[in-house]
Amino acid sequence: MKDDDVKRVVKDRYGRVAREAGSCCSSSCCGTAEPREVGKKIGYSKDDLASAPQGANLGLGCGNPIAIASIQEGETVLDLGSGAGFDCFLASERVGPAGKVIGVDMTGEMVARAEANASRGGYKNVEFRLGEIESLPVEDGSVDLIVSNCVINLVPDKKAAFKEAYRVLRPGGRMIVSDIVLHGILPKFIRESVEAYVGCVSGAAEKEEYLASMRSAGFEDVRVMEEAAFSLDCVNCGPADRKILDGLEISEEELKGGEKAIVSMTVRAVKPVTA
């Protein structure tokens, strides 16, 4: 698909997720469409899951970037692909009244849902903006920390996404990203699957290419903090929770090859103080 077609498909699918309150399972679900169980699987504590407004956690992540972000009071945090606002609300508690959290999402339904959640939860230091990661509606050098959870793999131009992240960070600012990456070549049936792209798999970049894109944007001290194997059985999408493997003739060898290629990774990077 062309980049514009990819964005259209992603907007449509995640718009439906927002409207259906998480009934579309993400690639992280591993057999369950219950967002709280997904959260536990990818590293969120019971306190985290209980503290955010109901409906903020849609089970769309593949890691917990907030856990290792070392958020300080008074900081400005930006969440790329903020969805219904789950990570934003967790960050809000950590930055306190003197801090600020900005969530950016390209899906209008997600922004509306996040704003409703913020209003219901009484959050005063969180705002949500409609926009694309490759062209962020955020001022230069205005953010202390960027987080993102299983979103940049949906962006066709990942180099542009990292350049934008670098632009909006203050010198010395940091970025923590959880994402799906590849350790090999995906089988053709996955690479060509629209369902797999929206499920964060076929749009994923090769691991070293992903890290190189961060470095080429100007980031330093790029470090993989966590890494875990992924399974094709975790790729679910659609209101009926239809797996992309259904109806396809796939050999056991192809299936095992695909599973070995897919990895969930959390990476940390820093914008140089002298930038």
C-alpha positions in Angstrom: 0.0 0.0 0.0 1.0 3.6 -0.5 1.7 5.7 2.6 -1.6 7.6 2.4 -3.5 4.3 2.0 -1.8 2.9 5.1 -2.7 6.0 7.1 -6.3 5.7 5.9 -6.6 2.1 6.9 -5.0 2.7 10.3 -7.3 5.7 11.0 -10.3 3.7 10.1 -9.4 0.7 12.2 -8.4 2.7 15.3 -11.4 4.9 14.9 -13.5 1.8 15.3 -11.5 0.7 18.3 -12.2 4.1 20.0 -15.9 3.8 19.2 -16.2 0.2 20.3 -14.3 0.8 23.6 -11.5 -1.7 22.9 -13.4 -4.5 21.4 -10.8 -4.7 18.6 -7.9 -6.6 20.0 -4.4 -5.3 19.4 -1.3 -7.2 18.5 -0.4 -7.3 22.2 -3.5 -9.2 23.3 -2.1 -12.7 23.2 -5.5 -14.4 23.2 -7.5 -12.0 25.3 -9.5 -8.9 24.4 -9.7 -7.8 28.0 -7.5 -4.6 28.3 -6.7 -5.1 32.0 -5.2 -8.5 31.3 -3.3 -7.1 28.4 -1.9 -4.5 30.7 -0.7 -7.0 33.2 1.0 -9.1 30.5 3.1 -6.1 29.2 4.2 -4.8 32.6 1.6 -2.4 34.1 1.0 -2.7 37.9 -2.4 -3.2 39.5 -2.1 0.4 40.8 -1.4 1.7 37.3 -4.4 -0.2 35.9 -6.7 1.0 38.7 -5.6 4.7 38.7 -6.5 5.7 35.1 -10.1 6.5 34.1 -12.3 3.6 33.0 -12.0 3.2 29.2 -8.5 4.8 29.0 -6.8 1.5 28.7 -7.8 -0.1 25.4 -5.1 -2.9 25.5 -3.2 -1.5 22.6 0.3 -1.5 23.9 3.3 -3.9 23.6 5.3 -2.6 26.7 5.3 -0.1 29.5 7.5 2.9 28.6 6.2 4.8 31.7 7.8 2.3 34.1 11.4 3.1 33.1 10.9 6.8 32.1 12.0 8.2 35.5 9.4 11.0 35.2 10.1 14.0 37.4 7.7 16.6 38.9 7.3 19.6 36.7 8.3 18.0 33.5 6.5 18.2 30.1 5.8 14.8 28.7 4.6 14.0 25.1 2.9 10.8 24.2 3.1 9.9 20.5 0.0 8.0 19.5 -1.8 8.6 22.8 -5.0 6.7 22.0 -7.6 7.0 24.8 -5.0 8.5 27.1 -3.9 5.7 29.3 -0.1 6.5 29.4 -0.9 10.2 29.5 -2.9 9.8 32.7 -0.2 7.7 34.4 2.4 10.4 33.4 0.0 13.1 34.7 0.2 11.8 38.3 4.0 11.8 38.1 4.6 15.3 36.7 2.2 16.8 39.2 0.4 20.2 39.0 3.5 22.0 37.9 4.0 19.6 35.0 2.2 19.0 31.7 1.3 16.1 29.5 0.5 16.3 25.8 -1.0 13.4 23.9 -1.0 13.4 20.1 -3.0 11.1 18.0 -4.0 11.2 14.3 -7.4 9.6 14.9 -10.2 12.1 15.8 -12.3 9.5 17.6 -9.3 8.6 19.9 -8.7 12.3 20.7 -12.4 12.7 21.5 -12.4 9.6 23.7 -9.2 10.8 25.5 -10.6 14.2 26.2 -13.8 12.7 27.6 -11.7 10.5 29.9 -9.6 13.5 31.0 -12.8 15.4 31.8 -14.3 12.5 33.7 -11.1 12.0 35.7 -10.6 15.7 36.5 -7.2 15.9 34.9 -6.0 19.5 34.6 -2.5 19.1 33.4 -3.3 16.9 30.3 -4.2 18.0 26.8 -4.8 16.0 23.6 -4.0 17.2 20.1 -5.0 15.9 16.7 -2.0 15.4 14.5 0.4 13.0 12.8 3.7 11.9 14.3 5.6 12.8 11.2 4.4 16.4 11.6 3.8 17.1 15.3 1.6 20.0 16.5 4.2 20.8 19.1 6.8 23.6 19.4 10.5 23.1 19.0 12.4 22.2 22.1 9.4 22.3 24.4 9.3 18.7 25.8 11.4 17.0 28.4 10.3 13.4 27.7 8.7 11.6 24.8 6.9 8.2 25.3 5.2 6.0 22.7 3.7 2.6 23.0 3.4 0.3 20.0 2.6 3.2 17.6 5.7 4.1 15.5 5.6 0.7 13.9 2.3 1.9 12.2 4.1 5.0 10.8 5.3 4.4 7.2 8.1 7.0 7.4 9.8 6.1 10.7 12.8 8.4 10.0 10.5 11.4 9.8 8.8 10.4 13.0 12.2 10.3 14.9 13.3 13.6 13.4 10.1 15.2 14.6 10.6 13.7 18.1 14.1 15.1 18.1 12.9 18.5 17.1 10.3 18.9 19.9 12.6 17.6 22.7 14.7 20.0 24.7 18.4 19.5 24.7 19.1 16.7 27.2 15.5 15.4 26.8 14.9 11.7 26.5 12.6 9.4 24.6 11.3 6.0 25.8 9.6 3.9 23.1 8.0 0.4 23.3 7.5 -1.1 19.8 7.4 -4.2 17.6 10.6 -4.8 15.6 12.0 -7.6 13.5 14.9 -9.9 13.9 14.5 -11.3 10.4 12.3 -11.2 7.3 8.6 -11.8 7.8 6.9 -14.4 5.6 5.2 -12.9 2.6 1.7 -13.7 3.8 2.3 -11.4 6.8 4.1 -8.6 4.9 1.2 -8.3 2.5 -1.5 -8.5 5.1 -3.4 -5.3 5.9 -4.7 -6.9 9.1 -1.1 -7.6 10.2 -0.1 -4.0 9.4 -2.9 -2.6 11.6 -1.9 -5.2 14.2 1.6 -3.6 14.3 3.4 -6.5 12.7 3.9 -6.1 9.0 4.7 -2.4 9.4 7.5 -3.1 11.8 11.1 -2.3 10.9 14.1 -4.5 11.3 15.6 -4.0 14.7 18.9 -2.5 13.7 17.3 -0.4 11.0 14.9 1.0 13.7 17.7 1.9 16.0 19.7 3.4 13.1 16.8 5.6 12.3 16.9 7.0 15.8 20.6 7.7 15.7 20.3 9.3 12.2 17.7 11.7 13.7 20.4 12.9 16.1 19.7 10.8 19.2 22.5 9.5 21.3 22.9 6.8 24.0 20.3 4.6 22.1 19.8 1.6 24.4 17.5 -1.4 24.3 16.1 -1.7 27.8 13.8 -4.6 27.4 13.2 -7.2 24.7 10.8 -10.2 24.4 9.9 -12.7 21.8 6.5 -12.2 20.1 4.0 -14.7 18.7 1.9 -14.7 15.6 -0.9 -16.1 17.7 -1.0 -12.6 19.4 -2.1 -10.9 16.2 -5.8 -10.3 16.5 -8.0 -7.6 14.9 -11.6 -6.8 14.2 -14.7 -6.6 16.4 -15.1 -10.4 16.1 -11.4 -10.8 17.2 -10.6 -12.5 13.8 -7.0 -13.6 13.5 -5.1 -12.8 10.4 -4.1 -16.4 10.1 -7.7 -17.6 9.6 -8.4 -18.8 6.1 -4.7 -18.8 5.0 -2.8 -21.9 4.0 0.3 -21.6 6.1 2.9 -24.3 6.6 4.3 -25.0 10.1 7.7 -23.9 8.8 6.4 -20.5 7.7 4.6 -20.0 11.0 7.7 -20.8 13.1 9.8 -18.5 10.8 7.4 -15.6 11.3 7.4 -16.1 15.1 11.2 -16.0 15.3 11.2 -12.7 13.4 8.9 -10.7 15.7 10.2 -9.0 18.9 8.7 -6.6 21.4 11.3 -4.0 22.4 11.5 -1.0 24.7 14.3 1.5 23.8 15.7 4.6 25.4 17.4 7.5 23.6 18.6 11.0 24.5 18.9 14.3 22.7 22.4 15.7 23.3 22.7 18.6 25.8 24.7 20.6 23.2 22.0 20.1 20.4 
